[in-house]
Amino acid sequence: MTHWVPMLPRHRPPEALLASLSAVRGRADRLTHTEHLPAREARHAPWPDTVRPEIVAAALALGVEQPWAHQAEAMKLAKSGQTVVLATGTASGKSLGYLAPVLSDLLDGTEARNGRGATALYLAPTKALAADQRRRAAELAPARVRAALYDGDTPPEEREWVRQYASYVLTNPDMLHRGILPAHPRWASFLKTLRYVVVDECHTYRGVFGSHVAQVLRRLRRLCARYGSSPTFLLASATTADPAATAHRLTGLPAVAVTEDCSPRGPLVFGLWEPPLTENVGEHGAPVRRTATAEASYLLTDLVESETRTVVFVRSRRAAELVALQAQDQLGRPLADRVAAYRGGYLAEERRALERDLHSGRLLGLASTSALELGVDVSGLDAVLMAGYPGTRASLWQQAGRAGREAQGALAVLIARDDPLDTYLVHHPEALFDTPVEATVLDPDNPHVLAPHLCAAAAELPLTDSDLELFGPSTEALLPILEKRGLLRRRGDGTWYWTRRERAADAVDLRGSGGSPVQIVEAETGRLLGTVDASAAHTSVHTGAVHLHQGRTYLVRDFDLDSSVALVERADPPYTTAARDVTSISVLSTDTTVDWGEARLSFGSVEVVNQVVGYLRKRISTGEILGESKLDLPPRTLRTRAVWWSVTEDQLLDATIPFDQLPGAAHAAEHASIGLLPLFATCDRWDIGGVSVPLHPDTGLPTVFVYDGHSGGAGFAERGFRRAVQWLTATRDAIAACECERGCPSCVQSPKCGNGNDPLDKAAAVRLLDVLLAGAPAPQDEPAAGAAPVEQGGPDDGGGPAGPGEGP
């Protein structure tokens, strides 16, 4: 039996790579900007005395003679017991910064009588990252430090061994929430000696998911105190604004940040790339650019042919499959076998096989979702392609940093999608290269997040008055409400108890997915292909939807809402599908209103009713619309937070916008503002939604709403409210600068518009925003990261119809 042994591809300078990509096939005008980032020299420091010699010897065997200065600083702070957040660039050795003190203490613990005198818990946002970190721990520590994975893939027979004997448990927030905290008596010996909690890639814990994780960590701290331990929290993050404040909000503990990156970095050539216009037209005759995924597949093909190890980061599972499939078709055998897709939703054995192939070097090109952004070791890459802006500058630099081998030069290319934000960025490079990274937005005090965690905490241990401060300022007001709902009961001793027989933790939707995942099952064989989040199911696996898995195309034959199952069958349609929905909105309460001259800007609570009503079929190669089909799915109601602005009739007259142009003007402004908000809030376009109404019954005026697409809010609309002047100015400029005549996907058309992008009036939208901004105050500096959010009012009853909208 022979084994294929990969040869390391030759390294080409990144300038030459970019020149070759832009010079062929008439691509010269697609490169809109090139940024050259210089190399950085390394700065080392001695090993701290507190690091065990076994760890130092293992690091030396791996080629690490001395730690970089930021690693050594983090090691010293960790041993002092302070909460530390290490926020440096990709491939800056954050793992060693926290592993050295953790493994040293665990080695000390192996000298206890039971061999487990100290324990540590590691939390990662993905299973792949936890598996990668287990490998790193095994390289640094002797075998008597027992490191073990504990996640949904861990067989039941292994779980008991992990509880009783493992000293370093690597898991994820979901498993901590559902599997460890509710079963804390069985974890008593582990929690009693818990010395460290490592929270890796903590910048990913944002919005509703981050708010949930913050409350899970508070529940963990509470149980540790019950068992007599007070673990030190060590956090690792991509570069973000004010990481210490973010760590404080996440853990509830004061934190010290280590931010000066002392690792070496080779020069990085960063290109901004705009795909060409095609001969095809989209909705209402609008010009259409080649999709970012199609352009990425062409560039990936060229890079693989030149033996350049490349990863393509894409925005969705479907896009990962499409890029890999199209590149394989263009390459042919044998190179096609060295290209693959990597995404969430694969079964465990599929993920593990891809990770092995990636580490072995068998794969030369990989199309991946953000699963590989999050610290999984993909060193040795020469180029990174990003098919669409990843949503935040922090993620952009995290992805770009995946390229680079032994401090050699690397290439990163951002390929613009046909939408307002991407188009704005590739023509405004200063927004990427001259602007600091964002703060991480989360709100642990969101009552929709806090309430179920209070129930889960009470089920773990009865709540007492001493717990009020731990869980946040809304706790005291929420407890009587939960008692009124029959979820908690207060005893005579003042403690609060969980009253139900079912598990309280099961009622918490940690990732805001809207319920249990929908299983995707092959109808002919009954084989489980994967899963999709409940919140995305109505739009992605409705009856008639096209579903891609492992390069194969399926059609959804039936979507069973009651059993959360989508039955699919193999097919090869020449189209993709895109869901259409309708949205209405009503104001429940207004927290804050600011006068902008005659106009008004507001922030508060709203109720959104959304219903998927049909889907479009679009030709794969061109995006041409082939037809539309109706669907009969139930509406879904969301109570959340929103920012909205209203203008007066006199302002419409000043802007020469007659009433028949108003719906198109407001609708176009709404779409563009949703597209640009991710530039000012740590969110994604798909995290937010919007509705525009020529005359809204709750305001009595023409009103545009932008809302968080998560129950109770996620902080995105609040950030838009706080930075409204900059946000809406950029929105106005993006619309005005677009080359199209009447509106296109690069400015005012939306890929998820429930009204088929009708009506839209690009010119009137510019005039509408001009008259709105004329009364705006001077831009204020953004509040410090981690500042207290605007106080949330309780939801009141409300109602009323609304107009055109873009759902989350």
KOLMAR-485091 format. One line per 3 residues: number of its first residue (from 1); their letters; for each residue x, y, z of C-alpha. Coordinates in steps of 0.2 Angstrom, whole numbers, plus 2048, in hexadecimal, padded with zeros to 3 digits. Example, Ala and Ser with C-alpha at 12.3 -4.5 7.8 and 13.67 -1.06 7.14 Angstrom:
REM KOLMAR-485091
1) as) 83E,7EA,827  844,7FB,824
This chain:
REM KOLMAR-485091
1) mth) 800,800,800  807,811,7FB  804,821,804
4) wvp) 803,832,7FB  810,83E,802  80D,850,7FE
7) mlp) 81B,85B,7F8  81C,86D,7FF  817,879,7F1
10) rhr) 823,885,7EC  821,896,7F3  81E,8A5,7E8
13) ppe) 81F,8B7,7ED  80E,8BE,7F1  810,8CD,7E5
16) all) 814,8C0,7D7  804,8B6,7DC  7F9,8C5,7DC
19) asl) 800,8CC,7CB  7FD,8BB,7C3  7EB,8BA,7C9
22) sav) 7E7,8CC,7C3  7F1,8CB,7B2  7E8,8BC,7AA
25) rgr) 7D7,8BA,7A3  7D3,8CD,7A2  7D4,8CF,7B5
28) adr) 7DE,8DF,7B6  7D0,8EB,7BB  7CA,8DF,7C9
31) lth) 7D7,8E3,7D5  7D1,8F4,7DD  7DF,8F6,7EA
34) teh) 7EF,8ED,7F0  7F5,8F0,802  807,8EB,807
37) lpa) 809,8E7,819  81B,8E6,81F  823,8D8,828
40) rea) 825,8D8,83B  834,8D3,845  832,8C7,854
43) rha) 836,8CC,866  839,8BE,872  839,8BD,885
46) pwp) 840,8B0,891  835,8A2,897  82C,8A7,8A8
49) dtv) 833,89D,8B7  821,896,8BA  821,88C,8AA
52) rpe) 825,87A,8AD  836,874,8A5  82C,865,89D
55) iva) 822,872,893  831,87C,88F  83A,86C,889
58) aal) 82B,868,87E  82A,879,877  83D,878,873
61) alg) 83A,868,86A  82D,870,85F  839,87E,85A
64) veq) 834,88B,867  844,891,870  83C,8A0,879
67) pwa) 82A,8A6,879  826,8B7,871  824,8C5,87D
70) hqa) 811,8C5,87C  811,8B3,880  81C,8B5,88F
73) eam) 812,8C3,896  802,8B9,894  80A,8AB,89E
76) kla) 80F,8B6,8AC  7FE,8BE,8AE  7F5,8AD,8AD
79) ksg) 800,8A7,8BC  7FC,8B6,8C6  7E9,8B1,8C5
82) qtv) 7E3,8C0,8BB  7D6,8BE,8AD  7E1,8C0,89D
85) vla) 7DC,8C3,88B  7E9,8C0,87E  7E4,8CA,86F
88) tgt) 7F1,8C9,861  7F1,8C4,84F  7EF,8B4,846
91) asg) 7FD,8A7,848  804,8B2,857  805,8A3,862
94) ksl) 7F7,8A6,86E  7F5,894,871  806,893,879
97) gyl) 803,8A2,883  7F5,89A,88D  7FA,888,88B
100) apv) 80B,88A,894  803,890,8A5  7F4,884,8A4
103) lsd) 7FE,875,8A0  80B,879,8AD  7FE,87A,8BB
106) lld) 7F6,86A,8B4  807,861,8B5  808,867,8C7
109) gte) 7F7,85F,8CA  7FD,84E,8C3  808,84D,8D3
112) arn) 7F8,84C,8DE  7F3,83C,8E5  7E5,839,8D8
115) grg) 7EF,840,8CA  7E3,84F,8C7  7E7,85C,8D4
118) ata) 7E3,86A,8C7  7D8,86A,8B8  7D4,876,8AA
121) lyl) 7C6,879,89E  7C8,87F,88C  7BA,887,882
124) apt) 7BA,889,86F  7AC,88F,863  7AE,880,858
127) kal) 7B2,86D,85A  7C0,86E,84D  7CA,87B,857
130) aad) 7C8,871,867  7CF,862,85E  7DD,86C,858
133) qrr) 7E1,873,869  7E1,861,870  7EF,85D,864
136) raa) 7F9,86C,86A  7F7,868,87C  7FD,856,878
139) ela) 80D,85D,870  811,868,87F  80D,85D,88E
142) par) 811,84C,894  804,83E,893  800,83F,8A5
145) vra) 7F7,84F,8A1  7E7,847,89B  7E0,853,88E
148) aly) 7CF,84D,887  7C1,853,87B  7B0,854,882
151) dgd) 7A3,859,875  794,852,86B  7A0,846,862
154) tpp) 7A7,83E,872  7A0,82D,874  796,82A,883
157) eer) 7A2,81D,88A  7B0,82A,889  7A7,837,892
160) ewv) 7A7,82F,8A3  7BA,82D,8A2  7BC,840,89E
163) rqy) 7B2,845,8AD  7BC,83A,8B9  7CD,83B,8B2
166) asy) 7D1,849,8A5  7DA,858,8AC  7D9,862,89C
169) vlt) 7C7,862,895  7C5,86A,884  7B3,86E,87F
172) npd) 7A7,87B,878  79B,887,881  78C,87D,87B
175) mlh) 793,86D,884  797,877,893  786,87E,894
178) rgi) 77C,86E,890  788,860,896  793,866,8A4
181) lpa) 78A,873,8AE  779,86A,8B0  783,85A,8B5
184) hpr) 78F,864,8C1  78E,857,8CF  796,84A,8C3
187) was) 7A3,857,8BF  7A6,85C,8D2  7B8,855,8D3
190) flk) 7BD,85E,8C2  7B5,86F,8C8  7BC,86E,8D9
193) tlr) 7CE,86F,8D2  7CA,87A,8C3  7D9,885,8C1
196) yvv) 7D7,88D,8B0  7C9,891,8A3  7CF,894,892
199) vde) 7C3,89D,886  7CB,89C,875  7C6,8A8,866
202) cht) 7BC,8B2,872  7B9,8C0,865  7AC,8B3,85D
205) yrg) 7A1,8B4,86C  797,8C3,866  785,8C8,865
208) vfg) 778,8BC,86C  784,8AD,86C  791,8B7,875
211) shv) 784,8BD,882  77F,8AB,885  791,8A5,887
214) aqv) 794,8B3,894  785,8AD,89E  78C,89B,89D
217) lrr) 79D,8A1,8A3  794,8A9,8B2  78B,899,8B6
220) lrr) 79C,890,8B5  7A4,89C,8C1  795,89A,8CD
223) lca) 797,887,8CE  7AA,888,8D0  7A7,893,8DF
226) ryg) 79B,886,8E5  7A9,879,8E4  7B6,884,8EC
229) ssp) 7C0,889,8DC  7C3,89A,8D4  7CA,897,8C2
232) tfl) 7D5,8A3,8B9  7CD,8A8,8A8  7D9,8A9,899
235) las) 7D2,8AF,889  7D9,8B0,877  7D3,8BB,86A
238) att) 7D6,8C2,859  7DB,8D5,859  7CB,8DE,85F
241) adp) 7C8,8EF,866  7C9,8F0,879  7CB,8DD,87C
244) aat) 7CC,8DF,88F  7BA,8E7,88F  7B4,8D8,884
247) ahr) 7BC,8CC,890  7B4,8D4,89F  7A3,8D4,897
250) ltg) 7A5,8C2,892  7AC,8BB,8A3  7A5,8C8,8AF
253) lpa) 7B7,8CA,8B6  7C3,8D9,8B4  7D0,8D4,8A6
256) vav) 7E1,8D9,8A1  7E5,8D9,88E  7F5,8D4,885
259) ted) 7F4,8DC,874  806,8E0,86E  80A,8D2,861
262) csp) 81C,8CE,862  81C,8BF,855  824,8C0,845
265) rgp) 81A,8C3,835  81F,8C2,823  819,8D0,817
268) lvf) 807,8CE,812  800,8D4,801  7EE,8D8,803
271) glw) 7E3,8DA,7F3  7D2,8E1,7F1  7C9,8D9,7E3
274) epp) 7B8,8DD,7DA  7B0,8D0,7CF  7AB,8D6,7BD
277) lte) 79A,8DA,7B7  792,8CD,7AD  787,8CE,79E
280) nvg) 778,8C7,7A9  76C,8D2,7B2  763,8CF,7C3
283) ehg) 753,8D5,7CA  74B,8E4,7C1  759,8E4,7B4
286) apv) 767,8E8,7C0  779,8E5,7BB  780,8D5,7C4
289) rrt) 793,8D2,7C8  79A,8C0,7C8  797,8B9,7D9
292) ata) 7A6,8B9,7E6  7A5,8A6,7E7  7A6,8A4,7D4
295) eas) 7B5,8B0,7D4  7BD,8A7,7E2  7BC,897,7DA
298) yll) 7C5,89D,7CA  7D3,8A5,7D5  7D4,895,7DF
301) tdl) 7D6,88B,7CF  7E4,896,7CA  7ED,895,7DB
304) ves) 7EB,882,7DC  7F2,880,7CA  801,88A,7D0
307) etr) 803,87F,7DF  7FF,88D,7EB  7F7,887,7FB
310) tvv) 7E7,891,7FD  7D8,892,808  7C8,89B,802
313) fvr) 7BD,8A2,810  7AB,8A3,80C  79B,8A9,814
316) srr) 790,89A,814  790,887,814  789,887,802
319) aae) 797,893,7FC  7A4,887,803  79D,879,7F9
322) lva) 79B,883,7E9  7AD,88A,7E9  7B5,879,7EC
325) lqa) 7A9,871,7DF  7AC,87E,7D1  7BF,87E,7D4
328) qdq) 7BF,86B,7D3  7B6,86C,7C2  7C2,879,7BB
331) lgr) 7D2,86F,7C1  7CE,85D,7BC  7D7,84F,7C3
334) pla) 7E3,84C,7CC  7E3,85E,7D3  7D0,85E,7D6
337) drv) 7D4,851,7E4  7DE,85D,7ED  7D0,86A,7EF
340) aay) 7C2,868,7FC  7B5,871,806  7B4,873,819
343) rgg) 7A5,879,822  79A,877,831  78C,86A,830
346) yla) 797,85C,82B  797,84C,835  7A5,849,841
349) eer) 7AF,83D,837  7AE,848,827  7B5,857,831
352) ral) 7C3,84C,838  7C8,845,827  7C9,857,820
355) erd) 7D4,85D,82F  7E0,84E,82C  7E2,852,81A
358) lhs) 7E5,864,81D  7F2,860,82A  7FA,853,81F
361) grl) 7FC,85F,810  7F1,854,805  7E5,863,802
364) lgl) 7EC,871,7F7  7DC,87C,7F7  7CE,87D,803
367) ast) 7BE,886,803  7B8,889,815  7AC,893,820
370) sal) 7B2,89C,82F  7B5,88B,837  7C7,88C,832
373) elg) 7C9,89E,836  7C8,89A,849  7DA,895,84D
376) vdv) 7DA,883,845  7EC,881,840  7ED,883,82D
379) sgl) 7FF,88A,82D  808,888,81D  7FC,891,812
382) dav) 802,89E,805  7F2,8A6,800  7E1,8AA,808
385) lma) 7D2,8AF,7FD  7C3,8B7,806  7B3,8B5,7FB
388) gyp) 7AA,8C4,803  7AE,8CF,812  7AC,8C3,822
391) gtr) 7A2,8D0,82B  7AF,8D8,837  7C1,8DF,835
394) asl) 7C6,8D3,843  7C0,8C4,839  7C8,8CB,829
397) wqq) 7D9,8CC,831  7D7,8BB,839  7D3,8B3,829
400) agr) 7E1,8BC,820  7ED,8B7,82D  7EB,8A4,829
403) agr) 7F7,8A7,81A  80A,8A7,81D  817,89A,81F
406) eaq) 827,89C,82A  825,8AF,829  825,8AF,816
409) gal) 81A,8BB,80C  808,8B7,80A  7F9,8BC,7FF
412) avl) 7E8,8C1,805  7DA,8C6,7F9  7C9,8CD,7FE
415) iar) 7BC,8C9,7F0  7AD,8D4,7F1  79C,8CE,7F0
418) ddp) 78F,8D7,7E6  788,8E1,7F5  78A,8F2,7FD
421) ldt) 796,8EE,80A  7A3,8E5,800  7A2,8F1,7F2
424) ylv) 7A5,8FF,7FE  7B4,8F7,805  7BD,8F2,7F5
427) hhp) 7BC,905,7F0  7BF,90C,801  7CF,902,807
430) eal) 7D1,90E,815  7C2,907,81E  7CC,8F6,81F
433) fdt) 7DE,8FC,821  7DD,90C,82A  7CF,908,836
436) pve) 7D1,8FF,847  7C8,8EE,849  7B7,8EE,852
439) atv) 7B2,8EB,863  7A9,8DA,867  797,8DE,86A
442) ldp) 78D,8D3,877  780,8D7,884  780,8CA,892
445) dnp) 772,8D4,89B  766,8D1,88C  756,8CB,896
448) hvl) 752,8BE,888  763,8B7,88B  765,8B9,89D
451) aph) 754,8B1,8A2  756,89F,89C  768,89F,8A4
454) lca) 761,8A4,8B4  755,895,8B3  764,88A,8AE
457) aaa) 76E,891,8BD  760,88E,8C9  75E,87C,8C3
460) elp) 771,87A,8C6  770,882,8D7  762,88C,8DF
463) ltd) 765,89F,8DC  769,8AA,8EB  76A,8BD,8ED
466) sdl) 77D,8BB,8EC  77B,8B6,8DA  773,8C6,8D4
469) elf) 783,8CF,8D1  78B,8C1,8C8  77D,8C0,8BB
472) gps) 77B,8D2,8B8  76F,8E1,8BC  760,8DA,8B3
475) tea) 760,8CA,8BE  756,8D1,8CD  748,8D8,8C2
478) llp) 747,8C7,8B8  745,8BB,8C6  733,8C0,8CB
481) ile) 72E,8BF,8B9  735,8AE,8B7  72C,8A9,8C7
484) krg) 71C,8B0,8C0  71E,8A5,8B1  720,896,8BC
487) llr) 732,893,8B8  73A,897,8C8  733,897,8DA
490) rrg) 739,8A1,8E9  73B,897,8F9  73A,89E,90B
493) dgt) 74C,89F,90C  74D,8AB,8FE  754,89F,8F1
496) wyw) 74D,89C,8E0  74A,88B,8D9  747,883,8C8
499) trr) 735,87C,8C8  734,871,8B8  738,85F,8B5
502) era) 741,862,8A5  753,868,8A4  754,87B,8A4
505) ada) 763,87B,899  75A,874,88B  74F,884,88A
508) vdl) 75F,88E,886  763,891,873  775,895,875
511) rgs) 779,89A,864  769,8A2,860  764,896,853
514) ggs) 752,896,857  750,884,85C  756,873,859
517) pvq) 761,870,849  758,86A,83A  75E,859,834
520) ive) 762,857,822  75E,845,81D  760,83C,80C
523) aet) 74F,836,808  754,826,7FE  761,81F,80B
526) grl) 75C,828,81B  76E,82E,81D  770,83D,828
529) lgt) 77A,84A,81D  77B,857,82A  772,865,833
532) vda) 76D,877,831  768,883,83F  755,885,842
535) saa) 756,898,83F  75D,895,82D  752,886,829
538) hts) 743,890,822  74F,899,815  75B,88B,811
541) vht) 753,87A,812  741,87E,80D  738,873,801
544) gav) 740,875,7F0  750,87C,7F7  761,877,7EF
547) hlh) 76D,870,7FC  77F,86C,7F9  789,85F,804
550) qgr) 79B,859,800  79A,85F,7EE  789,856,7EB
553) tyl) 779,860,7E7  769,85B,7EF  757,862,7EE
556) vrd) 74C,863,7FD  73D,858,7FA  734,85B,80A
559) fdl) 737,867,819  72E,860,829  72D,86E,835
562) dss) 726,862,843  734,856,843  742,863,83E
565) val) 747,858,82F  74A,85D,81D  749,84E,811
568) ver) 755,850,802  758,847,7F2  767,847,7E6
571) adp) 765,853,7D7  76F,85E,7CB  764,86D,7C8
574) pyt) 76C,87C,7BE  767,888,7CB  768,88D,7DE
577) taa) 75A,893,7E8  757,8A3,7F3  749,8A5,7FF
580) rdv) 73D,8B4,7FF  734,8BA,80F  729,8C8,815
583) tsi) 72B,8D2,825  721,8DE,830  727,8E7,83F
586) svl) 71F,8F1,84E  727,8FB,85B  725,8F4,86D
589) std) 72E,901,877  73A,910,873  749,912,87E
592) ttv) 752,921,876  74E,92E,869  759,93B,862
595) dwg) 753,949,857  75D,94C,847  755,95C,842
598) ear) 744,958,83D  748,945,83B  749,939,84A
601) lsf) 755,92B,84E  74E,91E,85B  754,90E,863
604) gsv) 749,902,86C  73F,8F1,86C  735,8EB,85D
607) evv) 72B,8DB,858  72F,8D4,847  724,8C7,83E
610) nqv) 72D,8BE,830  727,8B1,823  730,8A8,815
613) vgy) 723,8A9,807  72D,8A2,7F8  73D,89F,7F0
616) lrk) 746,8A4,7E0  750,898,7D4  760,8A0,7CE
619) ris) 76C,89A,7C0  77C,894,7C8  788,89C,7BC
622) tge) 780,8AD,7BA  774,8B0,7C8  766,8B2,7BB
625) ilg) 754,8B0,7C3  74C,8A0,7BB  73B,8A1,7C5
628) esk) 733,8A3,7D5  729,896,7E0  71D,899,7EF
631) ldl) 71F,891,800  713,88F,80E  71D,891,81E
634) ppr) 717,898,82F  71C,8A9,834  729,8AC,842
637) tlr) 728,8B9,84F  738,8C2,856  739,8CF,864
640) tra) 749,8D8,863  752,8E9,863  752,8F5,854
643) vww) 758,906,84F  74D,910,844  74C,922,83C
646) svt) 73D,92C,836  73C,93B,82B  72E,948,829
649) edq) 723,94D,81A  72C,95D,819  73C,955,818
652) lld) 736,94A,80A  731,95A,801  742,961,803
655) ati) 749,951,7FC  73D,952,7ED  737,940,7F1
658) pfd) 724,93F,7EC  71A,932,7F5  71B,926,7E7
661) qlp) 72E,925,7E8  72F,924,7FB  72D,911,7FC
664) gaa) 73B,90E,7F0  746,91B,7F8  744,914,80A
667) haa) 745,902,804  756,906,7FB  75D,910,80A
670) eha) 758,901,816  761,8F4,80B  771,8FE,80A
673) sig) 771,903,81C  76F,8F0,821  77E,8ED,815
676) llp) 789,8FA,81D  785,8F7,82F  792,8E9,831
679) lfa) 79F,8F6,82E  79A,8FE,83E  793,8F0,849
682) tcd) 79B,8DF,84C  78E,8D6,842  78A,8CE,831
685) rwd) 77C,8D3,825  773,8C3,829  773,8C7,83B
688) igg) 768,8D6,838  758,8DB,82F  74E,8EA,82A
691) vsv) 73D,8F1,825  739,901,81C  727,908,81E
694) plh) 721,918,814  715,91B,823  718,911,833
697) pdt) 709,911,83F  714,911,84E  71E,921,849
700) glp) 711,929,83D  720,92D,831  72A,925,823
703) tvf) 735,919,82D  744,90D,82A  748,900,837
706) vyd) 758,8F5,839  756,8E8,846  760,8DA,84E
709) ghs) 75C,8C9,847  75C,8C0,859  750,8C0,867
712) gga) 752,8CE,873  760,8D6,868  772,8D3,866
715) gfa) 779,8E5,868  77B,8E8,855  76C,8F4,853
718) erg) 773,8FD,863  784,900,85B  77B,906,84B
721) frr) 772,913,856  782,918,85E  78B,91A,84E
724) avq) 77C,920,843  784,92F,83C  794,926,835
727) wlt) 789,917,830  77C,920,826  789,92B,81E
730) atr) 792,91C,818  782,915,812  77E,925,808
733) dai) 78F,925,800  78F,913,7FB  77E,915,7F2
736) aac) 784,925,7E9  795,91E,7E4  78E,90F,7DB
739) ece) 790,90F,7C8  77E,908,7C5  770,912,7BF
742) rgc) 761,90C,7C9  768,901,7D6  771,8F0,7D7
745) psc) 777,8E3,7E3  786,8EE,7E6  77C,8FC,7EE
748) vqs) 76A,8FA,7F2  764,8E8,7EC  764,8DB,7FA
751) pkc) 766,8C8,7F7  759,8C5,805  74C,8D2,801
754) gng) 73B,8CB,804  733,8D6,7F7  73E,8D1,7E9
757) ndp) 747,8E2,7EA  738,8EC,7E4  736,8FA,7E6
760) ldk) 747,902,7E6  74C,914,7E2  75E,917,7E3
763) aaa) 75E,929,7DF  750,92D,7EB  759,923,7F9
766) vrl) 768,92F,7F7  75D,93E,7F9  754,936,807
769) ldv) 764,933,811  76B,944,80C  75C,94D,815
772) lla) 75D,941,824  76F,944,826  76D,957,824
775) gap) 766,958,836  772,94B,83E  77E,950,84C
778) apq) 791,950,84A  798,93E,84B  79C,939,85D
781) dep) 7AA,92D,861  7A4,91C,864  7A1,917,876
784) aag) 7AF,90C,87D  7AD,8FA,87A  7A4,8F1,887
787) aap) 79B,900,88D  78A,8FD,894  77C,8FB,887
790) veq) 76D,906,886  761,900,893  755,8F3,88C
793) ggp) 742,8F6,88F  737,8E8,891  72C,8E3,882
796) ddg) 71B,8EA,882  70C,8E5,877  70C,8ED,866
799) ggp) 706,8EA,854  705,8F1,843  709,8ED,831
802) agp) 71A,8F2,829  721,8F3,818  72F,8EC,80D
805) geg) 73D,8E4,817  74D,8DA,817  74C,8CB,824
808) p) 75A,8C5,82E
